[in-house]
Amino acid sequence: MGRISSMAVLTSFFQPFVRFHPQTCKMGPRKTKKLYCYCRQGQKGFMVCCDSCEQWFHGSCVGASKASVKGLDEWFCSHCKWSENKINNQFKKFKADFDSYVERRLEKTEALDQQPNNAEFMQLQQDLKECREKKIEAELQFKRQIENLEQSVKEKDLELSEIKKANVKLALDLTECSQTMEANLQLKDKIVKIEHTVKVKDLELAALKAANMKLTHDLTQCQCSQKIDNLRKSNSIQQKLSKSSTQPAPKEEKNLSIIPNANRKQSSKLSLKKSLSQPQQCPVKKYSDDED
């Protein structure tokens, strides 16, 4: 049995996990209405494709530019870079264990070539069978890990989209709140103006009330003085009437001459009654705004 190269064994074992990438990174997807990147926005500006998950990202979101990506053979996003590092660490550990195992088996194979032994050959076949089983188990384990990583990436993307929606809602609420505050400030200004107008009107009303009270007082005084004048006139008339009644009666011979006087007295009484029945108008005093 010839000697088997450890590199050939590793290549045949890890062939399903090998991923071939183009010589240059992809830049710019076809123009579609899909959503890309962590921000879940459409195509805009410079974009770069991850060589692992084959998702497109905006250069401004991942801190990449044409100059920084142009000379790279491959480019990975942050999620794939983290998973790639994890897989590489596991691969290095497994490779070291596998190299030591291959070295041990090669030593046994060389000894078997020098001294053929059916028991050792059967043991070697059993070891190879176990190695194939371990290979299959490792393939399944790596496949499960990759699926778990892809699922975690999807969950993170969903969380990121929910956060974006919440931010949009908060921005709308903030805009509405600012509009409400502006409306409240305008209402406060109107209230202040109305309160100032009410104060001015109250002062004008107080001044009008004071002027009205003064006019009422003056009118009352005028009416009182008018009543006193009327009483004085009536008293003087009564005194005149009492004096005329106390005079001696005229003789019968002079009846003809007295009759006109009686008519005169009668007419004077009628005019007196008219003057008493009609109240005299008292002149109202006019006040200017300068007077107290």
C-alpha positions in Angstrom: 0.0 0.0 0.0 1.4 3.4 -1.1 1.7 6.4 1.2 -1.3 8.7 1.2 -0.7 12.5 1.3 -2.4 14.3 4.2 -3.2 17.2 1.9 -5.0 14.9 -0.5 -7.0 13.4 2.4 -7.9 16.9 3.7 -9.0 18.0 0.2 -11.2 15.0 -0.3 -12.7 15.4 3.2 -13.5 19.2 3.0 -14.4 19.2 -0.7 -18.2 19.8 0.1 -17.3 22.9 2.3 -15.1 24.6 -0.2 -16.6 27.7 -1.7 -15.2 29.2 -4.9 -15.4 33.0 -5.2 -14.8 35.3 -8.3 -11.6 37.0 -8.7 -13.2 40.4 -8.0 -16.1 41.5 -5.8 -19.5 42.1 -7.3 -20.4 45.8 -7.3 -24.0 47.0 -8.0 -27.1 44.8 -8.4 -29.5 45.0 -11.2 -32.0 47.8 -10.8 -35.0 46.3 -9.0 -37.5 47.3 -6.4 -36.1 44.9 -3.8 -34.9 46.0 -0.4 -31.2 45.6 0.5 -28.7 46.0 3.3 -29.3 46.4 7.0 -31.3 49.5 6.5 -33.8 47.6 4.3 -33.8 50.4 1.6 -33.8 50.2 -2.2 -30.9 50.4 -4.5 -29.0 53.7 -4.2 -25.4 54.8 -4.7 -22.4 52.4 -4.4 -23.3 48.9 -3.4 -21.2 45.8 -2.7 -22.2 42.1 -2.6 -21.2 39.7 0.2 -19.4 36.6 -1.2 -20.8 34.3 1.5 -24.5 35.2 1.8 -24.7 36.9 -1.6 -26.7 39.8 -0.1 -26.2 43.4 -1.4 -25.2 46.2 1.0 -24.9 50.0 0.7 -21.3 51.2 0.9 -22.3 54.0 3.2 -24.0 51.5 5.7 -21.0 49.1 5.8 -18.2 51.7 5.5 -17.0 50.4 2.1 -16.0 52.4 -1.0 -15.0 51.6 -4.6 -11.4 52.2 -3.8 -11.3 49.9 -0.7 -13.2 47.0 -2.4 -11.7 47.2 -5.9 -8.5 45.2 -5.2 -10.2 42.6 -3.0 -10.8 39.0 -4.2 -13.7 38.6 -1.8 -15.7 40.7 0.6 -17.8 39.5 3.6 -20.5 41.3 5.6 -20.2 41.6 9.4 -22.5 38.6 10.0 -20.8 36.3 7.6 -17.3 37.5 8.8 -18.3 36.5 12.3 -19.6 33.1 11.2 -16.6 32.6 8.9 -14.2 33.3 11.7 -16.1 30.8 13.9 -16.0 28.1 11.3 -12.3 28.8 10.5 -11.4 28.4 14.2 -13.3 25.1 14.3 -11.7 24.1 11.1 -8.2 24.8 12.4 -8.8 22.8 15.5 -10.3 19.9 13.5 -7.5 20.1 11.0 -4.9 19.8 13.7 -6.6 16.8 15.2 -7.0 15.3 11.8 -3.4 15.8 10.9 -2.2 14.1 14.0 -4.6 11.2 13.3 -3.4 10.9 9.7 0.2 10.9 10.9 -0.6 8.1 13.3 -2.4 6.1 10.7 0.4 6.6 8.2 2.9 5.3 10.7 0.8 2.2 11.2 0.4 1.8 7.4 4.2 2.0 6.9 4.7 -0.6 9.6 2.0 -2.8 8.0 3.8 -2.5 4.6 7.0 -3.7 6.2 5.4 -6.5 8.3 2.1 -7.6 6.8 -0.4 -8.6 9.5 -4.1 -9.4 8.9 -5.1 -8.2 12.3 -3.5 -4.8 11.8 -5.0 -4.5 8.3 -8.5 -5.3 9.7 -7.9 -2.6 12.4 -6.9 -0.1 9.8 -10.0 -0.8 7.8 -12.1 -0.3 11.0 -10.3 3.0 11.6 -11.0 4.1 8.1 -14.7 3.2 8.5 -14.8 5.2 11.8 -13.1 8.1 9.9 -15.8 8.0 7.2 -18.5 8.0 9.9 -16.8 11.0 11.7 -16.6 12.8 8.3 -20.4 12.3 7.7 -21.1 13.4 11.3 -18.9 16.5 10.9 -20.6 17.4 7.6 -24.0 17.2 9.3 -22.7 19.2 12.2 -21.3 21.9 10.0 -24.5 22.0 8.0 -26.6 22.5 11.1 -24.3 25.2 12.3 -24.6 27.0 9.0 -28.4 26.7 9.1 -28.5 28.1 12.6 -26.3 31.0 11.6 -28.5 31.8 8.6 -31.6 31.6 10.9 -29.9 34.0 13.4 -29.1 36.4 10.6 -32.8 36.4 9.4 -33.9 37.0 13.0 -31.5 39.9 13.3 -32.8 41.3 10.0 -36.4 41.1 11.3 -35.4 42.8 14.6 -33.7 45.5 12.6 -36.7 46.1 10.4 -38.9 46.3 13.5 -36.6 48.9 15.0 -36.7 50.9 11.7 -40.5 50.9 11.8 -40.5 52.0 15.4 -38.1 54.8 14.5 -40.4 56.0 11.7 -43.4 55.9 14.1 -41.4 57.9 16.7 -40.5 60.5 14.1 -44.1 60.9 13.1 -45.2 61.2 16.7 -42.4 63.8 17.3 -43.6 65.8 14.3 -47.2 65.7 15.5 -46.1 66.7 19.0 -44.1 69.7 17.6 -47.2 70.8 15.6 -49.4 70.5 18.8 -46.8 72.6 20.7 -46.8 75.3 18.1 -50.7 75.4 18.1 -50.6 75.7 21.9 -48.2 78.6 21.8 -50.4 80.4 19.2 -53.4 79.8 21.5 -51.5 81.2 24.5 -50.6 84.3 22.5 -54.3 84.8 21.6 -55.3 84.3 25.3 -52.8 86.9 26.4 -54.1 89.4 23.8 -57.7 88.7 24.8 -56.9 89.1 28.5 -55.2 92.5 27.7 -58.3 93.6 25.8 -60.5 92.5 28.7 -58.5 94.5 31.1 -58.7 97.6 28.9 -62.5 97.1 28.5 -62.8 96.7 32.3 -61.0 100.0 32.9 -63.2 101.7 30.3 -66.3 100.2 32.0 -65.2 101.4 35.4 -64.6 104.9 34.0 -68.1 104.9 32.4 -69.7 103.7 35.7 -67.9 106.5 37.6 -69.2 109.1 35.1 -72.7 107.6 35.3 -72.7 107.8 39.1 -71.6 111.5 38.9 -74.3 112.3 36.3 -76.9 110.6 38.5 -75.8 112.5 41.5 -75.9 115.8 39.6 -79.4 115.0 38.3 -80.6 114.2 41.8 -79.4 117.5 43.1 -81.0 119.3 40.1 -84.4 117.6 40.8 -84.1 118.5 44.5 -83.4 122.1 43.7 -86.4 122.2 41.3 -88.7 120.8 43.9 -87.6 123.4 46.4 -88.2 126.2 43.9 -91.7 124.8 43.2 -92.5 124.6 46.9 -91.3 128.2 47.3 -93.5 129.4 44.4 -96.6 127.5 45.8 -96.0 129.0 49.2 -95.8 132.5 47.8 -99.0 131.9 45.8 -100.8 130.7 48.9 -99.6 133.7 50.8 -101.0 136.0 48.1 -104.3 134.1 48.0 -104.6 134.3 51.8 -103.9 138.1 51.7 -106.6 138.6 49.0 -109.2 136.6 51.0 -108.5 138.8 54.1 -109.4 142.1 52.3 -112.9 143.6 52.9 -115.8 142.8 50.6 -116.6 145.5 48.0 -119.8 147.5 48.1 -122.8 146.6 45.9 -122.5 149.7 43.9 -119.2 148.7 42.7 -120.1 145.2 41.6 -119.7 146.0 38.0 -116.2 147.2 38.4 -115.3 144.3 40.6 -116.4 141.6 38.2 -113.5 142.1 35.8 -111.1 141.9 38.8 -112.7 138.6 39.8 -112.3 137.4 36.2 -108.6 138.5 36.4 -108.2 136.6 39.7 -109.8 133.5 38.2 -107.4 133.6 35.2 -104.4 134.2 37.5 -105.4 131.1 39.5 -105.7 129.0 36.3 -102.3 130.2 35.1 -100.8 129.3 38.5 -102.3 125.8 38.4 -100.8 125.3 34.9 -97.4 126.5 36.1 -97.6 124.1 39.1 -98.7 121.2 36.9 -95.8 121.7 34.4 -92.4 121.0 36.1 -89.6 123.4 35.2 -86.6 122.0 33.3 -83.4 122.3 35.2 -80.3 122.8 33.0 -78.0 119.8 33.2 -74.4 120.5 33.8 -72.1 119.2 31.1 -68.8 117.6 32.2 -65.7 117.3 30.0 -63.2 114.4 30.2 -60.6 116.7 31.8 -62.8 117.3 34.9 -62.5 115.0 37.9 
